[in-house]
């Protein structure tokens, strides 16, 4: 297992340069080995900024919920198909 290392190259969508010394951590919420931990981290961030930016908080919460519902739908579909065998 690797520790903390550079895995992604981050750029701004508007083409402007990043601030000097910019550092970030990417939390993948759509899947992957650490998806549960990443979602918890993202939701904790959403709650932390709720007072300053309630729209951002709601958007993050909705995005995570959408992935959870999608996964639940897949699980239910698999269970349903197994029952029909």
C-alpha positions as a printed NumPy array, in Angstrom:
array([[  0.   ,   0.   ,   0.   ],
       [  1.184,   3.49 ,  -0.802],
       [  0.931,   6.421,   1.534],
       [  0.253,   9.981,   0.442],
       [  1.559,  10.645,  -3.061],
       [  0.698,  12.649,  -6.181],
       [ -1.778,  10.66 ,  -8.237],
       [ -3.656,  13.399, -10.116],
       [ -2.821,  16.605, -11.923],
       [ -5.296,  19.323, -10.96 ],
       [ -6.053,  22.342, -13.159],
       [ -8.671,  25.072, -13.086],
       [-11.421,  24.806, -15.669],
       [-11.052,  28.498, -16.541],
       [ -7.382,  28.037, -17.457],
       [ -6.049,  30.312, -14.723],
       [ -3.03 ,  29.058, -12.811],
       [ -3.368,  27.548,  -9.374],
       [ -2.106,  29.525,  -6.402],
       [  1.567,  29.029,  -5.669],
       [  1.992,  26.134,  -3.277],
       [ -1.521,  24.835,  -4.041],
       [ -2.095,  21.453,  -2.431],
       [ -5.221,  19.332,  -2.365],
       [ -6.484,  15.862,  -1.646],
       [ -8.908,  14.197,  -4.044],
       [-11.728,  12.212,  -2.433],
       [-13.396,   9.869,  -4.898],
       [-17.12 ,   9.506,  -4.155],
       [-18.24 ,   7.44 ,  -7.154],
       [-16.481,   4.209,  -6.209],
       [-13.135,   2.72 ,  -5.406],
       [-11.459,   1.047,  -2.496],
       [-11.985,   3.925,  -0.034],
       [-15.388,   5.153,  -1.237],
       [-17.069,   4.947,   2.18 ],
       [-14.291,   6.93 ,   3.875],
       [-14.219,   9.463,   1.035],
       [-17.965,  10.017,   1.236],
       [-17.748,  10.539,   4.989],
       [-14.976,  13.081,   4.456],
       [-16.886,  14.941,   1.778],
       [-20.053,  15.   ,   3.896],
       [-18.055,  16.292,   6.881],
       [-16.702,  19.08 ,   4.656],
       [-20.244,  19.878,   3.496],
       [-21.435,  20.243,   7.082],
       [-18.407,  22.384,   7.958],
       [-19.177,  24.92 ,   5.19 ],
       [-22.955,  24.839,   5.592],
       [-23.088,  28.191,   7.395],
       [-20.908,  29.958,   4.834],
       [-22.28 ,  28.226,   1.731],
       [-25.529,  26.274,   2.245],
       [-25.904,  25.73 ,  -1.512],
       [-22.529,  23.985,  -1.721],
       [-23.461,  21.87 ,   1.288],
       [-26.752,  20.812,  -0.292],
       [-25.156,  20.104,  -3.66 ],
       [-22.521,  17.851,  -2.076],
       [-25.092,  16.012,   0.03 ],
       [-27.32 ,  15.482,  -3.014],
       [-24.428,  14.167,  -5.108],
       [-23.422,  11.618,  -2.463],
       [-27.068,  10.582,  -1.957],
       [-27.447,  10.053,  -5.721],
       [-24.528,   7.601,  -5.74 ],
       [-25.92 ,   5.794,  -2.7  ],
       [-29.35 ,   5.465,  -4.319],
       [-27.808,   4.252,  -7.571],
       [-25.903,   1.561,  -5.669],
       [-29.021,   0.577,  -3.726],
       [-30.902,   0.211,  -7.001],
       [-28.207,  -2.092,  -8.346],
       [-28.308,  -4.193,  -5.174],
       [-32.089,  -4.496,  -5.317],
       [-31.951,  -5.413,  -8.998],
       [-29.417,  -8.148,  -8.322],
       [-31.484,  -9.525,  -5.428],
       [-34.611,  -9.451,  -7.568],
       [-32.923, -11.31 , -10.419],
       [-31.599, -13.929,  -7.98 ],
       [-35.091, -14.511,  -6.614],
       [-36.403, -15.053, -10.141],
       [-33.994, -17.903, -10.873]])
